[in-house]
Amino acid sequence: MSETIIQVFKPSFGEEELEALREPFRTGWIGLGPKTAEFEEKFAAYVGAKYAVAVNSATAALHLAVAALGIGPGDEVLVPTMSFVSTAHAVVYCGATPIFVDVYPDTLCIDLDDTRRKITPRTRAIMPVHYGGHPCEMDELQQMADEYHIAVIEDAAHACGSVYRGKRIGGLSDATCFSFHAVKNLATGDGGMVTTNRLELVHALKRLRWCGIDKSTWERTEEGLMELETGTRRYATYGWYYEVHDLGYKYHMNDIAAAIGLVQLGKLEKANARRREIVAQYNHAFEGVSWIERPVEKEYIRSALHNYVIKTPYRDELNVYLKEKGIATGVHYMPIHLQPYYRERCKVTLPVAEAIWPKLLTLPLYPDLTNEQVDYVIKAILSFGEGRE
Ligand SMILES: Cc1ncc(COP(=O)(O)O)c(C=O)c1O
């Protein structure tokens, strides 16, 4: 077996990110501070939301969004099964019950007929996942949520830069949760963001992300700032008083991650455009290949193209074959309701996800993938297919 030469995902970092670290290192503000506030402001403006609250992962973002909406024991939340486990875990962390919903066979996004079937008087929220960056049917979903007076919490871990009917994902629902995990379209190592248009949620999210404390150290420091004669700031006094009214968590973002995030945000559109070029190469190469079903992109959306997932009956053989050629692939996902933790607790059958997931294979996709590497992957896949048409 050859060494892995092409990874399935890879962050795209340059000198700019390193340079951006100088300021927090120089000022000493490496915790929750001014860079985090700046990142929140710029991210909210980018996605078209009124507010953004930065946290240390999308898992934390999802957990806090469920908690801030007051969802708890006895409540149900509708979760598509085709996602990373955090989507369901966030509901369980709050003592509520995730109710798994099937997905559409083409986009792998939440199936709205199945969603409607599963609404009960206990349902408090729907958590659509924009699978691979492809936005869910948000208009119909929001209409359904309004009809039943339930909240919408979007899992937009894959959807940094995705557009639904002309609007960026991030300002469409009660709360949208993004991931800045190492291999996401915008990467800070680990990190996450909740965007919302509801001010009362912002207050709850900010309290909950830092142990229930009603003000951040930065805000308290700002209150106590003194001006030196030169006009430069000195962190001289410190408004020490705070109160704790909630059992919050230690989930806030830090300024090192935020400094990287600001640079990555500036590069996001270009990075997503490079993803689009690679996807076009894959799509062109696999057109008419009978044993490969290519991912779809509906005409009224623009995906952030977080991943490129094909469907093939030869999933496992192809995975091994490519590994031998030094090409890593992935599987996104084994449906959550089939994971042992959930299988025992919620016995449910979801025919589409169960039939499709054994065919899913994620191919390498990230902005730094060169055209030569893309060609190498394509040639390897087509050579695997010889004699299998
Ligand atoms: C769909 C989805 N939701 C949530 C998460 C959790 O993100 P994080 O690693 O930032 O907690 C991920 C991460 O892979 C994901 O893919």
The ligand as an ORCA input file, in Angstrom:
! r2SCAN-3c Opt
* xyz 0 1
  C     -23.042     18.379     10.025
  C     -22.145     18.639     11.193
  N     -22.682     19.127     12.323
  C     -21.927     19.409     13.401
  C     -20.578     19.180     13.392
  C     -19.763     19.480     14.623
  O     -18.824     20.459     14.342
  P     -17.622     20.774     15.359
  O     -16.531     19.807     15.056
  O     -17.238     22.185     15.057
  O     -18.165     20.608     16.725
  C     -19.967     18.677     12.242
  C     -18.512     18.415     12.223
  O     -17.976     17.668     11.472
  C     -20.771     18.388     11.118
  O     -20.225     17.897      9.997
*
